[in-house]
């Protein structure tokens, strides 16, 4: 009898653990990877990762956008005090910054006024990064203070010899 109770308790605990692991509210700064696609309902606020799916956290507390089939990430963060959209180029697991030779890239509003934010390479004397050899970009976007979410398109970025064009994303400033 005690063995059956222990087995029932163990089964209940395992079932609960699997349910919790299978469905969790998406937190800001995470991107869910499902094989070769980042497919989730952005507005629902959560995703269901099948076996093999995993989550990456943005190192600067922003939101991640996957580039390619799990090749790289762009992290976006809005600095409301300065009215500036910041972006960092990161590796596939969002663990390391990736320096690129771009001077700038554009992000276009997908709907509405279709405004364009030009993010320019930003130097950092602490890391030795310079414009043209940096992972950090910034662009003026004071109008983002007024919106709850932003649907955008990354027009074109080049990371380690690979071009990524017209990458759609959803962002919460």
N, C-alpha and C positions, 0 to 999 in steps of 0.2 A: 504494500500500500504506500509506504513512504517513497519507494522508488518511482511509482507512478506520479505522485505529487511533485517530486523533484523534476521528473521528465516534463510534466505539464508546465511547471514554472519556467524551466529552461526553454521550452518551445515558445511560450508567451514572450519571454524576454527577447529571443531571437527574432520573432515576428515583429515586435515593436521596433527593434533596432533596424531591421530591413525597411520598415515603413518610413522611419525617420530619415534614413540614408537616401531613400528613393525620391523623396519629395521635400524640398526645403525652399523657403522664401529666398529669392535672389537678393543678395545684398549689393549695395553700391560698391563698385570696384571689382566685381567678379565677372568673368565671362565663362559660359559653359561651352565645352567642346564636345561634339557628338561625332566621332569619327572625323570625316572631312568637312563637315558643315557646322556652323554655329547657328542652330535652328531652335528658336524659342519665341514665344509670344512676349515681346518686350512690354506690352501694356498690362499683361496679366501679373507681372511681378514675380513669377516663379517658373522654373523649368523642371522637366523630369529627365534626368540623365539615365540613359540605358546603361547596361553593363559595359564597362570600358569608358564611360563618360567621366570627365573630371573638371574641376573648377580651378581657375587661377585668380589670384587677388592682385589688384593694382597697387604697386608699391608706393605711389604718391596719394592714394586715397581717391583717385578719380574713377573713371569708367573705361573699361577695356573694349577695344574693337579689334576683332581678329582680322589679320591680313592673310589671304590665301588659305590653303588647307592646312591650318595649324603650323604656319611658317613663322609669322611675326605677329606682334600686337602694337596698336597705337593706344596709349592711355591719354584720355582727355580729362581735363579738370578746369573748372571755371573759377577765376579769381575775381569775385564780384567787387571787391574793394577797388581794384585797378581796372575793372571792365575788360579783362584779358582772358582769352581762351588759351590754355597751355596744352601742349601735346608732347609726349615722349615716345620714342621708338624703342620697343622692347623685343626680346627674343620670344620664341614660341611659348615658353612657360611663364612669361612676364617676370622673370627673375633677374635678368641682366639688361642694362641699357645697351642699345646698338647704335653706334655712331654711323651717320650717313653723310654723303657729300652734297646733299641738296641745300640750296640757299633758302628755299621756301616751297610751300605747297598750299593749295586752296581747298577750302571746305565750303560747299555751297548748300544753302538751305534747300531742302527737297521740295517744299511747297510754299505757298504764300508769296512773299516778296522776293523769294529766291536770292536773298542776299549772299554775298561771298565774303568769307573771312580768309585773309591771307595770313598764314602762320609762317613767320620768318625764323631762320636758324638763330639760336641764342647761345652766346659764348658763356662759359663758366670757368673762371680762373681757378677754382678749387679742384676741378677735375681735369683741367687742361683742355677742355673742349673749346673749339673756336667755330665761328660761322663757317660752314662748309665741311666741318668735321665734328658734328655734334649729334646728340640724341634728343635735344630739347628745342622746341619751337613755341613761339608765342604770336598771338595776333589780337588786335583790338576788336572787341565785340561788346560795346556797352549795352546794346539792345538785348543781349541775353539775360540781363538782370530782370527783364519784364516777362520772360516766358517760363512756363513750368517744365516743358520738354521741347526738344529740338530734333527734328528729323533732318539729317544731313547726308551729303554725299562727299566722300573724299575723292577729289577729282583725279589726282595722280600722285603716287609716291613711288620712289625707287629705293629699295632696301637690298643691299648686297647683290646687285646685279639683276634683281627681279622687279618688274614694274607691276604695280597694283593700280587699277583704274576703276573709277566709278563705283567705289565701295560704299554701300548704304549703311547707315548706323542711326541709332536712336540715343539721345543724350539728355540727361536731366541736370541742367545747370544748378 
